[in-house]
Amino acid sequence: MTRDDIDDLMRDNGIVVVGEAVYALCQLVAAAEREKVAAWMMARGYATGHGDTIEDLLKELEWQIREQERDACANLLLNVDLSPMDADHRLQSWTATVLLNFSDAIRARGEQ
């Protein structure tokens, strides 16, 4: 939260600034909120990166969730049961290759 953000917030809420104490208090509150978000992320196994703001932490969390979703989709394709195709090994092999290519393409999207 910038000093201008704090000024706007106080003005919008009718708060009169007296000295620098109000700014210091706002910075402490913002830091406490950031720590709450970071603690929530760490408790659930997410990395917090080097985010200085809550927005930075949320961007990092969003990126990690997208990465996990891509990984889950790719793994789903790799774990399709192809045993019903045992009678036609060519079809089974072709299907396995297609699923592997799709899985690789999904993972590659995360590397862009």
VENZISUL-V700956 format. One line per field, one symbol per residue. phi: phi as a letter, one per 40 degrees, with the letter a starting at -180 (. if undefined). psi: psi as a letter, one per 40 degrees, with the letter a starting at -180 (. if undefined). burial: 1 if it has 16 or more other ideal C-beta (glycine too) atoms within 10 Angstrom, else 0. Layout:
BEGIN
phi->???
psi->???
burial->???
END
This chain:
BEGIN
phi->.cccccdcccccbgcccbgccccccccccccccccccccccccbgcccgbccbcdccccccdcccdcccccccccdccbccccccdcbcccccccccccccccccccccccc
psi->hiddddddddddefhhhhaedddddddddddddddddddddddeeiieafheiddddddddddddddddddddddddeehhedeeddgdddddddddddddddddddddee.
burial->1000010000000000000000000100000001001100100001010010010010011001000001000100100000000000000000000010001001000000
END
